[in-house]
Amino acid sequence: DAGVTQSPTHLIKTRGQQVTLRCSPKSGHDTVSWYQQALGQGPQFIFQYYEEEERQRGNFPDRFSGHQFPNYSSELNVNALLLGDSALYLCASSRLALSSYEQYFGPGTRLTVT
Amino acid sequence: AQSVTQLDSQVPVFEEAPVELRCNYSSSVSVYLFWYVQYPNQGLQLLLKYLSGSTLVESINGFEAEFNKSQTSFHLRKPSVHISDTAEYFCAVTEGSNTGKLIFGQGTTLQVKP
């Protein structure tokens, strides 16, 4: 059983560009959450998708957007990249109906903005 | 608003010694509490969680944490650490009624020395 997968592993972009990160949830999971982890910091919640809709959102600007597909996979899009967007982006999946509140994390995508 | 404070950024300890990683939280509602571990260049793995019931929870690799509601703490302990326990440890909280947004602390680096 594959866990949460993310692509690409690493990415280098220039300021002002746009980037798309991808996530496939663990088998049986229907909810995907995205987190940003800056160097030396704890992860910060960006948003969560369930049934192809944004269910919750953290304190991130509209430059950060997402999408969830019918197969539950998800994309994170960041427009007009800033140097401060450089971070590890983590995807986590869960099953909303379960009361375990457990989220399974992928290995992350390391984004470097130059 | 919820917040999590991990009181130590780094904890150096010798192999086979006991260790405690401290975590305090603030919230106006009931919470669920988690400890995650992150090994270098990897995503987060759930170590243990407190949802309800016994305030002492244990992991399969010898860690334990105790939920103390009066002190709003959820400290992580291990009686004897191994070199392989060297990693970053994150304490996280989510509201009881909220199954999505994890609030993480800044992390504690556990450095186990031979």
Interface residues (C-beta under 8 A of the other chain):
Chain A: V4 T31 S33 Y35 G40 Q41 G42 P43 Q44 F45 Q48 R55 Q56 G58 L90 A92 S94 L96 S99 S100 Y101 E102 Q103 Y104 F105 G106 P107 G108
Chain B: V4 Q6 Y32 Y36 N41 Q42 G43 L44 Q45 L46 K49 L51 F90 A92 T94 N98 T99 G100 K101 L102 I103 F104 G105 Q106 G107
